[in-house]
């Protein structure tokens, strides 16, 4: 069974077509300057972070910056334009951690370019919602039908822009 990752959850909240293409192994992130800039930001925004925090791989997810001492998942993002998707991703990380006995961890979304931070907690009522996301994602990625394009302004910054809209 496919591991559901933070990327699946994020894309589920952005565009179902993007999620489907990603899940089918059609990955174009390496060709997207926007995605590369975001990754570079995550690597460079906080220089001392690699010493202080650890990378955590558990239950099919990979958290780049985990503060094990304080049980905090740090997630660095470039803009807060898709904050609902960011929150969903971090809540999913907290959910997976709780499933593996790491209860009461919290999340911190960080937007260094905006100098903003947002705390994210996993509430009891989030759990059935997250389980519905996971079930819906599994259904979608098992399907052979690519979802329709969505015409959104953020398409221009999507790694699949050329794939979806060229011609
Ligand atoms: S370009 Fe738009 S429609 Fe295509 S995958 Fe990206 S967000 Fe979805």
Backbone and ligand atoms as CSV (ligand in chain L), in Angstrom:
chain,resi,resn,atom,element,x,y,z
A,1,UNK,N,N,0.841,-1.195,0.000
A,1,UNK,CA,C,0.000,0.000,0.000
A,1,UNK,C,C,0.883,1.255,0.000
A,2,UNK,N,N,0.508,2.226,-0.790
A,2,UNK,CA,C,1.312,3.461,-0.886
A,2,UNK,C,C,1.347,4.193,0.449
A,3,UNK,N,N,2.524,4.613,0.841
A,3,UNK,CA,C,2.635,5.488,2.008
A,3,UNK,C,C,2.046,6.850,1.670
A,4,UNK,N,N,1.244,7.369,2.539
A,4,UNK,CA,C,0.752,8.730,2.325
A,4,UNK,C,C,1.713,9.681,3.038
A,5,UNK,N,N,2.273,10.574,2.257
A,5,UNK,CA,C,3.287,11.496,2.780
A,5,UNK,C,C,2.697,12.890,2.989
A,6,UNK,N,N,3.504,13.741,3.552
A,6,UNK,CA,C,3.090,15.137,3.708
A,6,UNK,C,C,2.818,15.799,2.363
A,7,UNK,N,N,3.565,15.398,1.353
A,7,UNK,CA,C,3.344,15.972,0.011
A,7,UNK,C,C,1.965,15.590,-0.523
A,8,UNK,N,N,1.568,14.326,-0.327
A,8,UNK,CA,C,0.214,13.923,-0.752
A,8,UNK,C,C,-0.843,14.816,-0.084
A,9,UNK,N,N,-0.687,14.999,1.214
A,9,UNK,CA,C,-1.685,15.789,1.957
A,9,UNK,C,C,-1.693,17.235,1.447
A,10,UNK,N,N,-0.512,17.765,1.237
A,10,UNK,CA,C,-0.401,19.142,0.748
A,10,UNK,C,C,-1.082,19.281,-0.613
A,11,UNK,N,N,-0.737,18.411,-1.543
A,11,UNK,CA,C,-1.310,18.500,-2.887
A,11,UNK,C,C,-2.819,18.254,-2.861
A,12,UNK,N,N,-3.278,17.386,-1.981
A,12,UNK,CA,C,-4.715,17.117,-1.855
A,12,UNK,C,C,-5.485,18.417,-1.588
A,13,UNK,N,N,-4.835,19.309,-0.859
A,13,UNK,CA,C,-5.485,20.573,-0.509
A,13,UNK,C,C,-5.230,21.684,-1.525
A,14,UNK,N,N,-4.407,21.387,-2.526
A,14,UNK,CA,C,-4.098,22.412,-3.529
A,14,UNK,C,C,-4.794,22.091,-4.852
A,15,UNK,N,N,-4.570,20.867,-5.362
A,15,UNK,CA,C,-5.113,20.503,-6.675
A,15,UNK,C,C,-5.095,18.977,-6.793
A,16,UNK,N,N,-6.261,18.397,-7.071
A,16,UNK,CA,C,-6.347,16.925,-7.157
A,16,UNK,C,C,-5.579,16.391,-8.357
A,17,UNK,N,N,-5.502,17.194,-9.399
A,17,UNK,CA,C,-4.734,16.769,-10.584
A,17,UNK,C,C,-3.244,16.702,-10.242
A,18,UNK,N,N,-2.784,17.684,-9.521
A,18,UNK,CA,C,-1.372,17.723,-9.095
A,18,UNK,C,C,-1.059,16.502,-8.228
A,19,UNK,N,N,-1.973,16.197,-7.337
A,19,UNK,CA,C,-1.809,15.024,-6.473
A,19,UNK,C,C,-1.728,13.748,-7.322
A,20,UNK,N,N,-2.621,13.616,-8.261
A,20,UNK,CA,C,-2.680,12.411,-9.093
A,20,UNK,C,C,-1.406,12.266,-9.916
A,21,UNK,N,N,-0.970,13.359,-10.558
A,21,UNK,CA,C,0.253,13.311,-11.382
A,21,UNK,C,C,1.459,12.930,-10.530
A,22,UNK,N,N,1.549,13.544,-9.364
A,22,UNK,CA,C,2.660,13.240,-8.447
A,22,UNK,C,C,2.624,11.763,-8.048
A,23,UNK,N,N,1.435,11.282,-7.691
A,23,UNK,CA,C,1.300,9.904,-7.214
A,23,UNK,C,C,1.605,8.894,-8.319
A,24,UNK,N,N,1.374,9.279,-9.563
A,24,UNK,CA,C,1.654,8.374,-10.684
A,24,UNK,C,C,3.122,8.443,-11.101
A,25,UNK,N,N,3.902,9.194,-10.380
A,25,UNK,CA,C,5.347,9.229,-10.646
A,25,UNK,C,C,5.744,10.246,-11.693
A,26,UNK,N,N,4.792,11.103,-12.094
A,26,UNK,CA,C,5.125,12.154,-13.061
A,26,UNK,C,C,5.576,13.350,-12.232
A,27,UNK,N,N,6.864,13.437,-12.014
A,27,UNK,CA,C,7.377,14.468,-11.117
A,27,UNK,C,C,8.178,15.475,-11.914
A,28,UNK,N,N,7.819,16.722,-11.792
A,28,UNK,CA,C,8.487,17.768,-12.566
A,28,UNK,C,C,9.075,18.836,-11.659
A,29,UNK,N,N,9.129,18.541,-10.358
A,29,UNK,CA,C,9.663,19.513,-9.408
A,29,UNK,C,C,11.064,19.977,-9.795
A,30,UNK,N,N,11.866,19.010,-10.322
A,30,UNK,CA,C,13.256,19.341,-10.640
A,30,UNK,C,C,13.354,20.374,-11.753
A,31,UNK,N,N,12.255,20.550,-12.520
A,31,UNK,CA,C,12.313,21.519,-13.617
A,31,UNK,C,C,11.723,22.867,-13.201
A,32,UNK,N,N,11.196,22.951,-11.990
A,32,UNK,CA,C,10.508,24.166,-11.574
A,32,UNK,C,C,11.424,25.046,-10.732
A,33,UNK,N,N,11.644,26.265,-11.229
A,33,UNK,CA,C,12.485,27.197,-10.469
A,33,UNK,C,C,11.812,27.585,-9.162
A,34,UNK,N,N,10.486,27.661,-9.163
A,34,UNK,CA,C,9.764,28.036,-7.936
A,34,UNK,C,C,9.988,26.981,-6.861
A,35,UNK,N,N,9.872,25.704,-7.255
A,35,UNK,CA,C,10.053,24.620,-6.285
A,35,UNK,C,C,11.495,24.602,-5.790
A,36,UNK,N,N,12.441,24.794,-6.703
A,36,UNK,CA,C,13.854,24.793,-6.295
A,36,UNK,C,C,14.129,25.938,-5.327
A,37,UNK,N,N,13.526,27.094,-5.578
A,37,UNK,CA,C,13.727,28.240,-4.681
A,37,UNK,C,C,13.177,27.930,-3.295
A,38,UNK,N,N,12.037,27.251,-3.248
A,38,UNK,CA,C,11.446,26.873,-1.967
A,38,UNK,C,C,12.340,25.916,-1.202
A,39,UNK,N,N,12.931,24.959,-1.928
A,39,UNK,CA,C,13.819,23.989,-1.271
A,39,UNK,C,C,15.070,24.683,-0.742
A,40,UNK,N,N,15.585,25.596,-1.534
A,40,UNK,CA,C,16.784,26.336,-1.118
A,40,UNK,C,C,16.479,27.144,0.141
A,41,UNK,N,N,15.299,27.723,0.182
A,41,UNK,CA,C,14.906,28.494,1.360
A,41,UNK,C,C,14.895,27.596,2.592
A,42,UNK,N,N,14.314,26.408,2.449
A,42,UNK,CA,C,14.260,25.466,3.566
A,42,UNK,C,C,15.652,25.084,4.045
A,43,UNK,N,N,16.598,25.023,3.096
A,43,UNK,CA,C,17.965,24.619,3.453
A,43,UNK,C,C,18.776,25.750,4.061
A,44,UNK,N,N,18.431,26.987,3.703
A,44,UNK,CA,C,19.334,28.082,4.070
A,44,UNK,C,C,18.746,29.111,5.032
A,45,UNK,N,N,17.439,29.095,5.238
A,45,UNK,CA,C,16.826,30.171,6.020
A,45,UNK,C,C,17.334,30.201,7.459
A,46,UNK,N,N,17.593,29.044,8.009
A,46,UNK,CA,C,18.036,28.974,9.396
A,46,UNK,C,C,19.343,28.178,9.429
A,47,UNK,N,N,20.453,28.907,9.395
A,47,UNK,CA,C,21.757,28.268,9.199
A,47,UNK,C,C,22.116,27.242,10.263
A,48,UNK,N,N,21.756,27.519,11.517
A,48,UNK,CA,C,22.221,26.643,12.597
A,48,UNK,C,C,21.305,25.464,12.833
A,49,UNK,N,N,20.232,25.398,12.073
A,49,UNK,CA,C,19.208,24.398,12.313
A,49,UNK,C,C,19.687,22.935,12.204
A,50,UNK,N,N,20.495,22.608,11.213
A,50,UNK,CA,C,20.887,21.194,11.095
A,50,UNK,C,C,21.560,20.655,12.347
A,51,UNK,N,N,22.242,21.511,13.132
A,51,UNK,CA,C,22.886,21.044,14.367
A,51,UNK,C,C,21.845,20.824,15.454
A,52,UNK,N,N,20.879,21.683,15.474
A,52,UNK,CA,C,19.954,21.699,16.601
A,52,UNK,C,C,18.822,20.685,16.450
A,53,UNK,N,N,18.342,20.545,15.221
A,53,UNK,CA,C,17.198,19.682,14.991
A,53,UNK,C,C,17.600,18.461,14.175
A,54,UNK,N,N,16.722,17.499,14.186
A,54,UNK,CA,C,17.047,16.258,13.500
A,54,UNK,C,C,16.041,15.997,12.380
A,55,UNK,N,N,16.459,15.218,11.397
A,55,UNK,CA,C,15.516,14.770,10.374
A,55,UNK,C,C,14.836,13.524,10.930
A,56,UNK,N,N,13.551,13.451,10.753
A,56,UNK,CA,C,12.808,12.328,11.324
A,56,UNK,C,C,11.999,11.638,10.233
A,57,UNK,N,N,12.266,10.347,10.035
A,57,UNK,CA,C,11.493,9.555,9.080
A,57,UNK,C,C,10.723,8.510,9.875
A,58,UNK,N,N,9.409,8.553,9.764
A,58,UNK,CA,C,8.581,7.637,10.563
A,58,UNK,C,C,7.230,7.470,9.869
A,59,UNK,N,N,6.758,6.245,9.790
A,59,UNK,CA,C,5.420,5.984,9.253
A,59,UNK,C,C,5.193,6.530,7.857
A,60,UNK,N,N,6.244,6.564,7.045
A,60,UNK,CA,C,6.086,7.026,5.664
A,60,UNK,C,C,6.226,8.524,5.485
A,61,UNK,N,N,6.410,9.259,6.586
A,61,UNK,CA,C,6.622,10.705,6.429
A,61,UNK,C,C,8.083,11.032,6.717
A,62,UNK,N,N,8.509,12.175,6.222
A,62,UNK,CA,C,9.856,12.649,6.550
A,62,UNK,C,C,9.749,14.109,6.978
A,63,UNK,N,N,10.108,14.339,8.235
A,63,UNK,CA,C,10.101,15.705,8.766
A,63,UNK,C,C,11.540,16.207,8.698
A,64,UNK,N,N,11.748,17.320,8.010
A,64,UNK,CA,C,13.124,17.807,7.818
A,64,UNK,C,C,13.728,18.338,9.111
A,65,UNK,N,N,12.916,19.048,9.889
A,65,UNK,CA,C,13.445,19.676,11.103
A,65,UNK,C,C,12.559,19.323,12.291
A,66,UNK,N,N,13.039,18.402,13.094
A,66,UNK,CA,C,12.270,18.008,14.281
A,66,UNK,C,C,13.088,18.328,15.526
A,67,UNK,N,N,12.479,19.089,16.403
A,67,UNK,CA,C,13.093,19.417,17.685
A,67,UNK,C,C,12.655,18.332,18.663
A,68,UNK,N,N,13.511,17.337,18.834
A,68,UNK,CA,C,13.138,16.169,19.643
A,68,UNK,C,C,12.979,16.538,21.114
A,69,UNK,N,N,13.774,17.484,21.571
A,69,UNK,CA,C,13.718,17.864,22.992
A,69,UNK,C,C,12.342,18.460,23.347
A,70,UNK,N,N,11.875,19.347,22.481
A,70,UNK,CA,C,10.600,20.024,22.765
A,70,UNK,C,C,9.422,19.434,21.983
A,71,UNK,N,N,9.689,18.396,21.220
A,71,UNK,CA,C,8.676,17.734,20.401
A,71,UNK,C,C,7.948,18.733,19.474
A,72,UNK,N,N,8.740,19.414,18.684
A,72,UNK,CA,C,8.173,20.396,17.751
A,72,UNK,C,C,8.598,20.044,16.321
A,73,UNK,N,N,7.585,19.959,15.453
A,73,UNK,CA,C,7.815,19.784,14.019
A,73,UNK,C,C,7.907,21.183,13.402
A,74,UNK,N,N,9.030,21.483,12.784
A,74,UNK,CA,C,9.198,22.776,12.116
A,74,UNK,C,C,9.024,22.576,10.613
A,75,UNK,N,N,8.210,23.398,10.013
A,75,UNK,CA,C,7.991,23.311,8.557
A,75,UNK,C,C,8.183,24.704,7.974
A,76,UNK,N,N,9.153,24.823,7.075
A,76,UNK,CA,C,9.486,26.127,6.490
A,76,UNK,C,C,8.786,26.272,5.139
A,77,UNK,N,N,8.098,27.388,4.964
A,77,UNK,CA,C,7.414,27.655,3.693
A,77,UNK,C,C,7.774,29.053,3.210
A,78,UNK,N,N,7.638,29.216,1.892
A,78,UNK,CA,C,8.043,30.484,1.289
A,78,UNK,C,C,6.975,31.567,1.477
A,79,UNK,N,N,5.733,31.220,1.160
A,79,UNK,CA,C,4.655,32.196,1.331
A,79,UNK,C,C,3.521,31.529,2.099
A,80,UNK,N,N,2.625,32.377,2.598
A,80,UNK,CA,C,1.499,31.804,3.348
A,80,UNK,C,C,0.223,31.766,2.508
A,81,UNK,N,N,0.405,31.817,1.181
A,81,UNK,CA,C,-0.774,31.866,0.304
A,81,UNK,C,C,-1.580,30.570,0.359
A,82,UNK,N,N,-0.920,29.487,0.677
A,82,UNK,CA,C,-1.635,28.206,0.759
A,82,UNK,C,C,-1.598,27.698,2.193
A,83,UNK,N,N,-1.889,28.588,3.104
A,83,UNK,CA,C,-1.703,28.222,4.513
A,83,UNK,C,C,-2.605,27.064,4.943
A,84,UNK,N,N,-3.784,26.935,4.324
A,84,UNK,CA,C,-4.651,25.798,4.685
A,84,UNK,C,C,-3.952,24.470,4.364
A,85,UNK,N,N,-3.306,24.427,3.198
A,85,UNK,CA,C,-2.578,23.208,2.804
A,85,UNK,C,C,-1.376,22.990,3.718
A,86,UNK,N,N,-0.721,24.069,4.119
A,86,UNK,CA,C,0.438,23.946,5.021
A,86,UNK,C,C,-0.004,23.398,6.388
A,87,UNK,N,N,-1.105,23.950,6.880
A,87,UNK,CA,C,-1.618,23.502,8.187
A,87,UNK,C,C,-2.009,22.019,8.109
A,88,UNK,N,N,-2.683,21.656,7.015
A,88,UNK,CA,C,-3.091,20.254,6.844
A,88,UNK,C,C,-1.869,19.339,6.846
A,89,UNK,N,N,-0.820,19.751,6.157
A,89,UNK,CA,C,0.407,18.941,6.082
A,89,UNK,C,C,1.006,18.751,7.482
A,90,UNK,N,N,1.088,19.822,8.230
A,90,UNK,CA,C,1.707,19.721,9.567
A,90,UNK,C,C,0.803,18.918,10.514
A,91,UNK,N,N,-0.493,19.108,10.395
A,91,UNK,CA,C,-1.410,18.310,11.230
A,91,UNK,C,C,-1.230,16.819,10.908
A,92,UNK,N,N,-1.045,16.527,9.630
A,92,UNK,CA,C,-0.827,15.116,9.252
A,92,UNK,C,C,0.459,14.579,9.867
A,93,UNK,N,N,1.513,15.385,9.881
A,93,UNK,CA,C,2.750,14.950,10.537
A,93,UNK,C,C,2.482,14.638,12.015
A,94,UNK,N,N,1.753,15.524,12.663
A,94,UNK,CA,C,1.470,15.323,14.093
A,94,UNK,C,C,0.619,14.071,14.305
A,95,UNK,N,N,-0.292,13.843,13.371
A,95,UNK,CA,C,-1.149,12.647,13.423
A,95,UNK,C,C,-0.284,11.381,13.323
A,96,UNK,N,N,0.629,11.359,12.352
A,96,UNK,CA,C,1.483,10.169,12.171
A,96,UNK,C,C,2.382,9.981,13.401
A,97,UNK,N,N,2.905,11.063,13.919
A,97,UNK,CA,C,3.735,10.948,15.132
A,97,UNK,C,C,2.916,10.340,16.265
A,98,UNK,N,N,1.679,10.816,16.434
A,98,UNK,CA,C,0.820,10.294,17.509
A,98,UNK,C,C,0.528,8.811,17.284
A,99,UNK,N,N,0.346,8.428,16.020
A,99,UNK,CA,C,0.101,7.011,15.709
A,99,UNK,C,C,1.280,6.134,16.113
A,100,UNK,N,N,2.444,6.726,16.188
A,100,UNK,CA,C,3.655,5.985,16.546
A,100,UNK,C,C,4.099,6.298,17.978
A,101,UNK,N,N,3.165,6.726,18.786
A,101,UNK,CA,C,3.432,6.894,20.222
A,101,UNK,C,C,4.028,8.222,20.615
A,102,UNK,N,N,4.220,9.117,19.629
A,102,UNK,CA,C,4.796,10.429,19.963
A,102,UNK,C,C,3.654,11.433,20.132
A,103,UNK,N,N,2.985,11.328,21.262
A,103,UNK,CA,C,1.825,12.195,21.519
A,103,UNK,C,C,2.278,13.602,21.899
A,104,UNK,N,N,1.334,14.520,21.749
A,104,UNK,CA,C,1.508,15.895,22.230
A,104,UNK,C,C,2.653,16.650,21.562
A,105,UNK,N,N,3.043,16.211,20.378
A,105,UNK,CA,C,3.984,17.049,19.624
A,105,UNK,C,C,3.188,18.236,19.082
A,106,UNK,N,N,3.862,19.306,18.805
A,106,UNK,CA,C,3.188,20.431,18.155
A,106,UNK,C,C,3.951,20.835,16.902
A,107,UNK,N,N,3.304,21.642,16.089
A,107,UNK,CA,C,3.918,22.060,14.837
A,107,UNK,C,C,4.158,23.553,14.832
A,108,UNK,N,N,5.150,23.949,14.072
A,108,UNK,CA,C,5.411,25.375,13.897
A,108,UNK,C,C,5.686,25.628,12.417
A,109,UNK,N,N,4.725,26.318,11.794
A,109,UNK,CA,C,4.917,26.730,10.402
A,109,UNK,C,C,5.718,28.011,10.406
A,110,UNK,N,N,6.753,28.039,9.591
A,110,UNK,CA,C,7.632,29.206,9.595
A,110,UNK,C,C,7.723,29.793,8.189
A,111,UNK,N,N,7.520,31.090,8.115
A,111,UNK,CA,C,7.594,31.824,6.855
A,111,UNK,C,C,8.707,32.863,7.002
A,112,UNK,N,N,9.961,32.458,6.825
A,112,UNK,CA,C,11.071,33.377,7.112
A,112,UNK,C,C,11.055,34.640,6.261
A,113,UNK,N,N,10.584,34.544,5.007
A,113,UNK,CA,C,10.577,35.743,4.167
A,113,UNK,C,C,9.556,36.763,4.666
A,114,UNK,N,N,8.523,36.262,5.331
A,114,UNK,CA,C,7.483,37.149,5.879
A,114,UNK,C,C,7.722,37.461,7.346
A,115,UNK,N,N,8.715,36.777,7.917
A,115,UNK,CA,C,8.999,36.889,9.358
A,115,UNK,C,C,7.744,36.549,10.176
A,116,UNK,N,N,7.088,35.471,9.766
A,116,UNK,CA,C,5.874,35.029,10.464
A,116,UNK,C,C,6.009,33.577,10.873
A,117,UNK,N,N,5.325,33.246,11.956
A,117,UNK,CA,C,5.267,31.855,12.409
A,117,UNK,C,C,3.833,31.543,12.810
A,118,UNK,N,N,3.452,30.296,12.672
A,118,UNK,CA,C,2.111,29.898,13.103
A,118,UNK,C,C,2.177,28.543,13.793
A,119,UNK,N,N,1.657,28.513,14.997
A,119,UNK,CA,C,1.653,27.251,15.731
A,119,UNK,C,C,0.522,26.366,15.210
A,120,UNK,N,N,0.777,25.080,15.119
A,120,UNK,CA,C,-0.239,24.121,14.657
A,120,UNK,C,C,-0.335,22.995,15.674
A,121,UNK,N,N,-1.545,22.721,16.109
A,121,UNK,CA,C,-1.773,21.646,17.073
A,121,UNK,C,C,-2.672,20.590,16.423
A,122,UNK,N,N,-2.522,19.363,16.873
A,122,UNK,CA,C,-3.440,18.303,16.447
A,122,UNK,C,C,-4.539,18.195,17.497
A,123,UNK,N,N,-5.762,18.508,17.100
A,123,UNK,CA,C,-6.899,18.414,18.014
A,123,UNK,C,C,-7.568,17.050,17.824
A,124,UNK,N,N,-8.298,16.643,18.858
A,124,UNK,CA,C,-8.979,15.345,18.788
A,124,UNK,C,C,-9.905,15.260,17.569
A,125,UNK,N,N,-10.582,16.356,17.311
A,125,UNK,CA,C,-11.545,16.348,16.199
A,125,UNK,C,C,-10.864,16.350,14.819
A,126,UNK,N,N,-9.566,16.604,14.805
A,126,UNK,CA,C,-8.842,16.547,13.518
A,126,UNK,C,C,-8.680,15.104,13.038
A,127,UNK,N,N,-8.672,14.173,13.966
A,127,UNK,CA,C,-8.293,12.799,13.603
A,127,UNK,C,C,-9.244,12.174,12.575
A,128,UNK,N,N,-10.583,12.203,12.794
A,128,UNK,CA,C,-11.454,11.644,11.747
A,128,UNK,C,C,-11.368,12.406,10.430
A,129,UNK,N,N,-11.104,13.678,10.506
A,129,UNK,CA,C,-10.973,14.478,9.278
A,129,UNK,C,C,-9.739,14.013,8.500
A,130,UNK,N,N,-8.636,13.848,9.201
A,130,UNK,CA,C,-7.395,13.399,8.545
A,130,UNK,C,C,-7.593,12.003,7.960
A,131,UNK,N,N,-8.302,11.152,8.680
A,131,UNK,CA,C,-8.524,9.795,8.162
A,131,UNK,C,C,-9.381,9.829,6.900
A,132,UNK,N,N,-10.280,10.787,6.819
A,132,UNK,CA,C,-11.063,10.953,5.581
A,132,UNK,C,C,-10.169,11.439,4.448
A,133,UNK,N,N,-9.242,12.354,4.748
A,133,UNK,CA,C,-8.305,12.812,3.702
A,133,UNK,C,C,-7.537,11.615,3.155
A,134,UNK,N,N,-7.028,10.796,4.063
A,134,UNK,CA,C,-6.192,9.663,3.649
A,134,UNK,C,C,-6.997,8.693,2.782
A,135,UNK,N,N,-8.241,8.421,3.189
A,135,UNK,CA,C,-9.086,7.513,2.407
A,135,UNK,C,C,-9.358,8.104,1.021
A,136,UNK,N,N,-9.642,9.396,0.978
A,136,UNK,CA,C,-9.934,10.053,-0.316
A,136,UNK,C,C,-8.691,10.057,-1.202
A,137,UNK,N,N,-7.540,10.269,-0.602
A,137,UNK,CA,C,-6.284,10.280,-1.379
A,137,UNK,C,C,-6.035,8.886,-1.963
A,138,UNK,N,N,-6.234,7.863,-1.156
A,138,UNK,CA,C,-6.005,6.491,-1.642
A,138,UNK,C,C,-6.920,6.192,-2.824
A,139,UNK,N,N,-8.173,6.595,-2.702
A,139,UNK,CA,C,-9.139,6.368,-3.783
A,139,UNK,C,C,-8.677,7.064,-5.062
A,140,UNK,N,N,-8.261,8.292,-4.910
A,140,UNK,CA,C,-7.862,9.086,-6.074
A,140,UNK,C,C,-6.611,8.522,-6.737
A,141,UNK,N,N,-5.622,8.170,-5.940
A,141,UNK,CA,C,-4.351,7.756,-6.558
A,141,UNK,C,C,-4.429,6.327,-7.104
A,142,UNK,N,N,-5.447,5.577,-6.677
A,142,UNK,CA,C,-5.661,4.244,-7.265
A,142,UNK,C,C,-6.433,4.325,-8.572
A,143,UNK,N,N,-7.027,5.486,-8.836
A,143,UNK,CA,C,-7.828,5.650,-10.047
A,143,UNK,C,C,-6.918,5.811,-11.272
A,144,UNK,N,N,-7.435,5.406,-12.426
A,144,UNK,CA,C,-6.668,5.588,-13.665
A,144,UNK,C,C,-7.061,6.860,-14.396
A,145,UNK,N,N,-7.939,7.626,-13.798
A,145,UNK,CA,C,-8.421,8.841,-14.457
A,145,UNK,C,C,-7.743,10.074,-13.870
A,146,UNK,N,N,-7.087,10.809,-14.726
A,146,UNK,CA,C,-6.436,12.048,-14.274
A,146,UNK,C,C,-7.504,13.122,-14.061
A,147,UNK,N,N,-7.555,13.726,-12.879
A,147,UNK,CA,C,-8.549,14.783,-12.647
A,147,UNK,C,C,-8.350,15.965,-13.607
A,148,UNK,N,N,-9.430,16.715,-13.796
A,148,UNK,CA,C,-9.388,17.872,-14.699
A,148,UNK,C,C,-8.455,18.950,-14.166
A,149,UNK,N,N,-8.024,19.782,-15.104
A,149,UNK,CA,C,-7.229,20.952,-14.718
A,149,UNK,C,C,-8.106,21.916,-13.929
A,150,UNK,N,N,-7.472,22.669,-13.068
A,150,UNK,CA,C,-8.188,23.770,-12.431
A,150,UNK,C,C,-7.480,25.048,-12.867
A,151,UNK,N,N,-8.237,26.008,-13.299
A,151,UNK,CA,C,-7.600,27.256,-13.745
A,151,UNK,C,C,-7.495,28.191,-12.557
A,152,UNK,N,N,-6.319,28.206,-11.958
A,152,UNK,CA,C,-6.095,29.059,-10.789
A,152,UNK,C,C,-4.846,29.900,-11.030
A,153,UNK,N,N,-4.780,31.030,-10.375
A,153,UNK,CA,C,-3.602,31.893,-10.581
A,153,UNK,C,C,-2.321,31.160,-10.178
A,154,UNK,N,N,-2.412,30.270,-9.172
A,154,UNK,CA,C,-1.195,29.594,-8.718
A,154,UNK,C,C,-0.701,28.536,-9.711
A,155,UNK,N,N,-1.522,28.214,-10.739
A,155,UNK,CA,C,-1.053,27.268,-11.763
A,155,UNK,C,C,0.277,27.735,-12.359
A,156,UNK,N,N,0.431,29.045,-12.510
A,156,UNK,CA,C,1.649,29.564,-13.150
A,156,UNK,C,C,2.903,29.241,-12.352
A,157,UNK,N,N,2.743,28.988,-11.074
A,157,UNK,CA,C,3.914,28.657,-10.255
A,157,UNK,C,C,4.002,27.163,-9.961
A,158,UNK,N,N,3.101,26.397,-10.545
A,158,UNK,CA,C,3.062,24.952,-10.302
A,158,UNK,C,C,4.090,24.257,-11.191
A,159,UNK,N,N,4.710,23.226,-10.656
A,159,UNK,CA,C,5.710,22.463,-11.420
A,159,UNK,C,C,5.095,21.814,-12.662
A,160,UNK,N,N,3.778,21.604,-12.656
A,160,UNK,CA,C,3.108,20.948,-13.788
A,160,UNK,C,C,2.508,21.942,-14.779
A,161,UNK,N,N,2.859,23.205,-14.639
A,161,UNK,CA,C,2.229,24.234,-15.477
A,161,UNK,C,C,2.355,23.918,-16.974
A,162,UNK,N,N,3.579,23.627,-17.401
A,162,UNK,CA,C,3.794,23.351,-18.833
A,162,UNK,C,C,3.003,22.114,-19.250
A,163,UNK,N,N,3.027,21.110,-18.386
A,163,UNK,CA,C,2.331,19.855,-18.656
A,163,UNK,C,C,0.838,20.108,-18.854
A,164,UNK,N,N,0.273,20.940,-17.992
A,164,UNK,CA,C,-1.182,21.172,-18.035
A,164,UNK,C,C,-1.587,22.168,-19.116
A,165,UNK,N,N,-0.792,23.197,-19.293
A,165,UNK,CA,C,-1.291,24.345,-20.060
A,165,UNK,C,C,-0.546,24.605,-21.355
A,166,UNK,N,N,0.584,23.950,-21.609
A,166,UNK,CA,C,1.293,24.225,-22.863
A,166,UNK,C,C,0.395,23.830,-24.035
A,167,UNK,N,N,0.246,24.709,-24.963
A,167,UNK,CA,C,-0.558,24.415,-26.160
A,167,UNK,C,C,-2.025,24.500,-25.867
L,1,LIG,S1,S,-0.911,23.595,-13.280
L,1,LIG,FE1,FE,-2.836,23.968,-12.153
L,1,LIG,S2,S,-4.212,22.353,-12.913
L,1,LIG,FE2,FE,-2.131,21.724,-13.411
L,1,LIG,S3,S,-1.502,20.434,-11.722
L,1,LIG,FE3,FE,-0.773,22.512,-11.308
L,1,LIG,S4,S,-2.345,23.441,-10.041
L,1,LIG,FE4,FE,-3.256,21.629,-10.998
